[in-house]
Amino acid sequence: MQPFAVLVALSVLATSALATPTGNFTGPVPEYGNNCSGSFVCAPSLGADCARAVASVNPSATYTDQAQFSVGHCLVIYATNGEGAQPVSGSVIIDTARSILSTCSNVCGSFGTNNAGCPSCHVTLNYRS
């Protein structure tokens, strides 16, 4: 009977070890495929226009699908890809856009906003003529 008790104890230990996350787990994995793609005209020189476009977003306002902000040759847009209005705060749009600016060397890209229930919601920075 004692070997059985040892086997049960090892099973419990192994199961609890598998259920306990380790490392730098900070939250759910983003569902949207972040990318640094955009117009072939995108370049670091677009950064100043994009920074001003992002600054025009009201952090305390609520925005819905197709909300657009533009300055000069930069367009910032919040889109849901057919998932309806999906309200989001301006601060989420700002934070997501700033992530694109700090990550994408060509300034343009699309990053997910991680809205609950909306895996396709995202912010895009791109060139506009």
N, CA and C atoms as a LAMMPS dump frame, in Angstrom:
ITEM: TIMESTEP
0
ITEM: NUMBER OF ATOMS
387
ITEM: BOX BOUNDS ff ff ff
-5.0000000000000000e+02 5.0000000000000000e+02
-5.0000000000000000e+02 5.0000000000000000e+02
-5.0000000000000000e+02 5.0000000000000000e+02
ITEM: ATOMS id mol type element x y z
1 1 1 N 0.821 -1.193 0
2 1 2 C 0 0 0
3 1 3 C 0.867 1.259 0
4 2 1 N 2.043 1.205 0.605
5 2 2 C 2.899 2.382 0.665
6 2 3 C 3.366 2.826 -0.731
7 3 1 N 3.718 1.937 -1.653
8 3 2 C 4.084 2.403 -2.994
9 3 3 C 2.928 3.156 -3.674
10 4 1 N 1.691 2.746 -3.399
11 4 2 C 0.534 3.436 -3.966
12 4 3 C 0.456 4.866 -3.438
13 5 1 N 0.697 5.06 -2.152
14 5 2 C 0.653 6.396 -1.55
15 5 3 C 1.74 7.288 -2.152
16 6 1 N 2.914 6.743 -2.388
17 6 2 C 4.005 7.501 -2.998
18 6 3 C 3.619 7.904 -4.424
19 7 1 N 3.014 6.987 -5.154
20 7 2 C 2.581 7.266 -6.52
21 7 3 C 1.53 8.377 -6.555
22 8 1 N 0.576 8.345 -5.632
23 8 2 C -0.449 9.385 -5.554
24 8 3 C 0.194 10.735 -5.22
25 9 1 N 1.122 10.754 -4.277
26 9 2 C 1.785 11.999 -3.889
27 9 3 C 2.566 12.587 -5.067
28 10 1 N 3.26 11.744 -5.813
29 10 2 C 3.999 12.22 -6.982
30 10 3 C 3.056 12.758 -8.058
31 11 1 N 1.915 12.123 -8.233
32 11 2 C 0.932 12.583 -9.215
33 11 3 C 0.399 13.958 -8.845
34 12 1 N 0.087 14.162 -7.571
35 12 2 C -0.418 15.453 -7.11
36 12 3 C 0.645 16.529 -7.302
37 13 1 N 1.879 16.224 -6.959
38 13 2 C 2.976 17.174 -7.106
39 13 3 C 3.179 17.545 -8.574
40 14 1 N 3.177 16.567 -9.456
41 14 2 C 3.371 16.827 -10.882
42 14 3 C 2.226 17.651 -11.45
43 15 1 N 1.011 17.352 -11.06
44 15 2 C -0.151 18.084 -11.558
45 15 3 C -0.13 19.53 -11.088
46 16 1 N 0.194 19.766 -9.835
47 16 2 C 0.219 21.142 -9.337
48 16 3 C 1.366 21.921 -9.96
49 17 1 N 2.464 21.279 -10.257
50 17 2 C 3.582 21.965 -10.896
51 17 3 C 3.213 22.391 -12.313
52 18 1 N 2.452 21.562 -13.02
53 18 2 C 2.035 21.909 -14.368
54 18 3 C 1.031 23.049 -14.369
55 19 1 N 0.233 23.167 -13.336
56 19 2 C -0.805 24.195 -13.288
57 19 3 C -0.288 25.543 -12.811
58 20 1 N 0.929 25.582 -12.301
59 20 2 C 1.48 26.825 -11.77
60 20 3 C 2.35 27.492 -12.822
61 21 1 N 1.963 28.69 -13.309
62 21 2 C 2.789 29.36 -14.313
63 21 3 C 4.113 29.814 -13.716
64 22 1 N 5.139 29.778 -14.532
65 22 2 C 6.454 30.241 -14.102
66 22 3 C 6.954 31.268 -15.102
67 23 1 N 8.007 31.938 -14.777
68 23 2 C 8.595 32.905 -15.688
69 23 3 C 7.949 34.267 -15.559
70 24 1 N 7.964 34.99 -16.665
71 24 2 C 7.484 36.369 -16.682
72 24 3 C 6.069 36.47 -17.224
73 25 1 N 5.167 35.67 -16.753
74 25 2 C 3.781 35.723 -17.208
75 25 3 C 3.157 37.008 -16.703
76 26 1 N 2.721 37.871 -17.637
77 26 2 C 2.17 39.164 -17.235
78 26 3 C 0.72 39.348 -17.631
79 27 1 N 0.172 38.456 -18.417
80 27 2 C -1.218 38.613 -18.817
81 27 3 C -1.515 37.777 -20.033
82 28 1 N -2.712 37.94 -20.564
83 28 2 C -3.089 37.131 -21.713
84 28 3 C -2.273 37.493 -22.947
85 29 1 N -2.074 36.525 -23.806
86 29 2 C -1.363 36.754 -25.048
87 29 3 C -2.267 37.567 -25.968
88 30 1 N -1.745 38.62 -26.595
89 30 2 C -2.588 39.405 -27.489
90 30 3 C -3.172 38.524 -28.588
91 31 1 N -4.447 38.736 -28.912
92 31 2 C -5.097 37.927 -29.925
93 31 3 C -4.875 38.491 -31.326
94 32 1 N -4.648 39.782 -31.45
95 32 2 C -4.433 40.408 -32.752
96 32 3 C -2.972 40.236 -33.144
97 33 1 N -2.712 39.956 -34.399
98 33 2 C -1.336 39.769 -34.864
99 33 3 C -0.632 41.096 -35.084
100 34 1 N 0.001 41.626 -34.049
101 34 2 C 0.697 42.911 -34.158
102 34 3 C 1.697 42.878 -35.311
103 35 1 N 1.8 43.999 -36.026
104 35 2 C 2.746 44.058 -37.135
105 35 3 C 3.213 45.493 -37.357
106 36 1 N 4.325 45.621 -38.028
107 36 2 C 4.881 46.931 -38.372
108 36 3 C 4.787 47.151 -39.877
109 37 1 N 3.649 46.795 -40.436
110 37 2 C 3.419 46.957 -41.873
111 37 3 C 2.653 48.242 -42.134
112 38 1 N 2.796 48.748 -43.325
113 38 2 C 2.076 49.948 -43.727
114 38 3 C 2.485 50.327 -45.129
115 39 1 N 2.177 51.521 -45.517
116 39 2 C 2.51 52.022 -46.84
117 39 3 C 4.021 51.982 -47.064
118 40 1 N 4.417 51.831 -48.337
119 40 2 C 5.849 51.852 -48.642
120 40 3 C 6.452 53.231 -48.375
121 41 1 N 5.605 54.243 -48.195
122 41 2 C 6.067 55.604 -47.921
123 41 3 C 6.385 55.802 -46.433
124 42 1 N 5.98 54.885 -45.591
125 42 2 C 6.237 55.013 -44.15
126 42 3 C 7.734 55.11 -43.891
127 43 1 N 8.095 56.013 -42.999
128 43 2 C 9.504 56.237 -42.665
129 43 3 C 9.573 56.956 -41.326
130 44 1 N 10.736 56.926 -40.677
131 44 2 C 10.877 57.618 -39.397
132 44 3 C 10.484 59.094 -39.453
133 45 1 N 10.625 59.727 -40.626
134 45 2 C 10.27 61.144 -40.747
135 45 3 C 8.774 61.387 -40.533
136 46 1 N 7.967 60.352 -40.597
137 46 2 C 6.529 60.454 -40.352
138 46 3 C 6.222 60.526 -38.853
139 47 1 N 7.208 60.25 -38.034
140 47 2 C 7.02 60.173 -36.584
141 47 3 C 6.45 61.419 -35.938
142 48 1 N 6.897 62.595 -36.362
143 48 2 C 6.408 63.84 -35.749
144 48 3 C 4.923 64.037 -36.022
145 49 1 N 4.499 63.785 -37.273
146 49 2 C 3.074 63.894 -37.596
147 49 3 C 2.26 62.889 -36.784
148 50 1 N 2.768 61.662 -36.676
149 50 2 C 2.032 60.627 -35.933
150 50 3 C 1.948 60.966 -34.447
151 51 1 N 3.018 61.499 -33.893
152 51 2 C 2.988 61.885 -32.477
153 51 3 C 1.933 62.962 -32.238
154 52 1 N 1.82 63.916 -33.171
155 52 2 C 0.795 64.959 -33.036
156 52 3 C -0.61 64.386 -33.24
157 53 1 N -0.76 63.43 -34.142
158 53 2 C -2.073 62.796 -34.348
159 53 3 C -2.498 62.036 -33.094
160 54 1 N -1.564 61.331 -32.48
161 54 2 C -1.859 60.601 -31.236
162 54 3 C -2.221 61.591 -30.134
163 55 1 N -1.53 62.724 -30.094
164 55 2 C -1.807 63.739 -29.069
165 55 3 C -3.198 64.352 -29.228
166 56 1 N -3.791 64.221 -30.408
167 56 2 C -5.133 64.777 -30.622
168 56 3 C -6.248 63.87 -30.087
169 57 1 N -5.896 62.67 -29.652
170 57 2 C -6.885 61.746 -29.08
171 57 3 C -7.166 62.17 -27.641
172 58 1 N -8.428 62.286 -27.289
173 58 2 C -8.821 62.644 -25.919
174 58 3 C -8.773 61.381 -25.061
175 59 1 N -7.872 61.305 -24.074
176 59 2 C -7.725 60.078 -23.286
177 59 3 C -8.965 59.697 -22.483
178 60 1 N -9.812 60.653 -22.15
179 60 2 C -10.987 60.33 -21.328
180 60 3 C -12.251 60.107 -22.163
181 61 1 N -12.151 60.277 -23.473
182 61 2 C -13.311 60.052 -24.348
183 61 3 C -13.439 58.568 -24.689
184 62 1 N -14.615 58.19 -25.154
185 62 2 C -14.855 56.828 -25.631
186 62 3 C -15.025 56.883 -27.143
187 63 1 N -14.321 56 -27.836
188 63 2 C -14.364 55.958 -29.29
189 63 3 C -14.869 54.594 -29.751
190 64 1 N -15.389 54.55 -30.981
191 64 2 C -15.88 53.297 -31.55
192 64 3 C -15.232 53.061 -32.911
193 65 1 N -15.601 51.954 -33.531
194 65 2 C -15.044 51.524 -34.807
195 65 3 C -14.918 52.672 -35.806
196 66 1 N -13.775 52.73 -36.448
197 66 2 C -13.443 53.697 -37.495
198 66 3 C -13.162 55.111 -36.982
199 67 1 N -12.907 55.275 -35.688
200 67 2 C -12.484 56.582 -35.176
201 67 3 C -11.127 56.907 -35.797
202 68 1 N -11.006 58.101 -36.364
203 68 2 C -9.787 58.485 -37.077
204 68 3 C -9.239 59.811 -36.574
205 69 1 N -7.92 59.885 -36.561
206 69 2 C -7.213 61.087 -36.133
207 69 3 C -6.058 61.263 -37.112
208 70 1 N -5.911 62.444 -37.672
209 70 2 C -4.814 62.624 -38.616
210 70 3 C -4.198 64.006 -38.485
211 71 1 N -2.906 64.038 -38.705
212 71 2 C -2.133 65.277 -38.743
213 71 3 C -1.101 65.093 -39.848
214 72 1 N -1 66.087 -40.727
215 72 2 C -0.024 65.99 -41.816
216 72 3 C -0.243 64.733 -42.634
217 73 1 N 0.793 63.913 -42.705
218 73 2 C 0.714 62.686 -43.499
219 73 3 C 0.501 61.435 -42.659
220 74 1 N 0.069 61.583 -41.42
221 74 2 C -0.142 60.414 -40.559
222 74 3 C -1.622 60.229 -40.24
223 75 1 N -2.082 58.998 -40.388
224 75 2 C -3.441 58.618 -40.023
225 75 3 C -3.376 57.622 -38.876
226 76 1 N -4.137 57.889 -37.822
227 76 2 C -4.325 56.948 -36.716
228 76 3 C -5.786 56.524 -36.788
229 77 1 N -6.042 55.227 -36.804
230 77 2 C -7.417 54.741 -36.881
231 77 3 C -7.618 53.57 -35.927
232 78 1 N -8.773 53.583 -35.259
233 78 2 C -9.195 52.452 -34.428
234 78 3 C -10.208 51.667 -35.251
235 79 1 N -9.989 50.374 -35.416
236 79 2 C -10.884 49.55 -36.227
237 79 3 C -11.166 48.217 -35.545
238 80 1 N -12.335 47.654 -35.872
239 80 2 C -12.756 46.385 -35.258
240 80 3 C -12.881 45.25 -36.265
241 81 1 N -12.642 45.515 -37.525
242 81 2 C -12.736 44.5 -38.585
243 81 3 C -14.058 43.742 -38.563
244 82 1 N -15.155 44.488 -38.526
245 82 2 C -16.474 43.874 -38.612
246 82 3 C -17.066 43.39 -37.307
247 83 1 N -16.444 43.707 -36.182
248 83 2 C -16.937 43.255 -34.878
249 83 3 C -17.88 44.26 -34.223
250 84 1 N -18.394 45.214 -34.978
251 84 2 C -19.326 46.194 -34.418
252 84 3 C -18.6 47.389 -33.83
253 85 1 N -19.337 48.165 -33.045
254 85 2 C -18.801 49.42 -32.5
255 85 3 C -17.612 49.206 -31.565
256 86 1 N -17.697 48.247 -30.647
257 86 2 C -16.619 47.922 -29.697
258 86 3 C -16.005 49.174 -29.062
259 87 1 N -16.752 49.861 -28.199
260 87 2 C -16.232 51.082 -27.566
261 87 3 C -14.904 50.845 -26.843
262 88 1 N -14.034 51.84 -26.936
263 88 2 C -12.724 51.775 -26.285
264 88 3 C -12.364 53.189 -25.833
265 89 1 N -11.616 53.286 -24.752
266 89 2 C -11.233 54.608 -24.245
267 89 3 C -10.108 55.198 -25.086
268 90 1 N -10.068 56.503 -25.106
269 90 2 C -8.989 57.182 -25.804
270 90 3 C -7.626 56.807 -25.251
271 91 1 N -7.556 56.555 -23.952
272 91 2 C -6.26 56.186 -23.367
273 91 3 C -5.751 54.861 -23.93
274 92 1 N -6.647 53.935 -24.262
275 92 2 C -6.23 52.667 -24.879
276 92 3 C -5.693 52.929 -26.285
277 93 1 N -6.365 53.784 -27.031
278 93 2 C -5.884 54.133 -28.373
279 93 3 C -4.51 54.791 -28.274
280 94 1 N -4.354 55.711 -27.34
281 94 2 C -3.072 56.405 -27.155
282 94 3 C -1.967 55.418 -26.79
283 95 1 N -2.218 54.566 -25.806
284 95 2 C -1.198 53.6 -25.379
285 95 3 C -0.813 52.655 -26.513
286 96 1 N -1.814 52.195 -27.263
287 96 2 C -1.54 51.275 -28.367
288 96 3 C -0.748 51.977 -29.465
289 97 1 N -1.132 53.2 -29.799
290 97 2 C -0.406 53.962 -30.825
291 97 3 C 1.029 54.243 -30.389
292 98 1 N 1.221 54.572 -29.131
293 98 2 C 2.584 54.818 -28.634
294 98 3 C 3.426 53.551 -28.692
295 99 1 N 2.797 52.398 -28.488
296 99 2 C 3.528 51.13 -28.619
297 99 3 C 4.006 50.935 -30.051
298 100 1 N 3.159 51.286 -31.006
299 100 2 C 3.56 51.19 -32.411
300 100 3 C 4.735 52.13 -32.673
301 101 1 N 4.626 53.372 -32.21
302 101 2 C 5.696 54.352 -32.432
303 101 3 C 7.025 53.91 -31.825
304 102 1 N 6.965 53.271 -30.666
305 102 2 C 8.212 52.873 -30.007
306 102 3 C 8.753 51.537 -30.521
307 103 1 N 7.921 50.756 -31.194
308 103 2 C 8.336 49.432 -31.658
309 103 3 C 8.71 49.407 -33.133
310 104 1 N 7.96 50.109 -33.951
311 104 2 C 8.108 50.022 -35.409
312 104 3 C 9.054 51.101 -35.933
313 105 1 N 10.17 50.692 -36.48
314 105 2 C 11.175 51.653 -36.942
315 105 3 C 10.675 52.515 -38.097
316 106 1 N 9.713 52.018 -38.874
317 106 2 C 9.175 52.814 -39.985
318 106 3 C 7.943 53.611 -39.57
319 107 1 N 7.592 53.592 -38.293
320 107 2 C 6.505 54.343 -37.658
321 107 3 C 5.126 53.725 -37.901
322 108 1 N 4.928 53.033 -39
323 108 2 C 3.615 52.482 -39.332
324 108 3 C 3.442 51.072 -38.776
325 109 1 N 2.177 50.717 -38.514
326 109 2 C 1.878 49.373 -38.043
327 109 3 C 0.481 49.278 -37.484
328 110 1 N 0.11 48.065 -37.1
329 110 2 C -1.189 47.792 -36.481
330 110 3 C -0.967 46.901 -35.274
331 111 1 N -1.487 47.335 -34.112
332 111 2 C -1.375 46.56 -32.879
333 111 3 C -2.762 46.378 -32.292
334 112 1 N -3.009 45.209 -31.735
335 112 2 C -4.284 44.929 -31.095
336 112 3 C -4.466 45.72 -29.817
337 113 1 N -5.735 46.031 -29.516
338 113 2 C -6.066 46.76 -28.292
339 113 3 C -6.436 45.815 -27.158
340 114 1 N -6.572 44.528 -27.453
341 114 2 C -6.923 43.501 -26.461
342 114 3 C -8.255 43.771 -25.769
343 115 1 N -9.219 44.325 -26.509
344 115 2 C -10.568 44.486 -25.96
345 115 3 C -11.129 43.108 -25.636
346 116 1 N -11.776 42.978 -24.5
347 116 2 C -12.414 41.711 -24.147
348 116 3 C -13.455 41.379 -25.204
349 117 1 N -13.394 40.181 -25.743
350 117 2 C -14.37 39.742 -26.726
351 117 3 C -14.171 40.287 -28.124
352 118 1 N -13.06 40.936 -28.385
353 118 2 C -12.815 41.483 -29.731
354 118 3 C -11.368 41.224 -30.149
355 119 1 N -11.081 40.033 -30.632
356 119 2 C -9.712 39.709 -31.016
357 119 3 C -9.205 40.478 -32.23
358 120 1 N -10.112 41.108 -32.985
359 120 2 C -9.673 41.832 -34.177
360 120 3 C -9.592 43.347 -33.973
361 121 1 N -9.919 43.845 -32.787
362 121 2 C -9.85 45.29 -32.526
363 121 3 C -8.388 45.74 -32.495
364 122 1 N -8.114 46.836 -33.19
365 122 2 C -6.728 47.286 -33.291
366 122 3 C -6.633 48.772 -33.612
367 123 1 N -5.435 49.29 -33.429
368 123 2 C -5.09 50.658 -33.815
369 123 3 C -4.048 50.55 -34.92
370 124 1 N -4.219 51.365 -35.948
371 124 2 C -3.271 51.39 -37.06
372 124 3 C -2.717 52.797 -37.223
373 125 1 N -1.419 52.893 -37.429
374 125 2 C -0.754 54.132 -37.832
375 125 3 C -0.279 53.902 -39.251
376 126 1 N -0.601 54.836 -40.157
377 126 2 C -0.206 54.661 -41.548
378 126 3 C -0.057 56.019 -42.225
379 127 1 N 0.577 55.994 -43.376
380 127 2 C 0.758 57.193 -44.188
381 127 3 C -0.563 57.557 -44.855
382 128 1 N -0.827 58.848 -44.947
383 128 2 C -1.956 59.331 -45.754
384 128 3 C -1.449 60.482 -46.602
385 129 1 N -2.009 60.596 -47.794
386 129 2 C -1.538 61.658 -48.699
387 129 3 C -2.232 62.973 -48.415
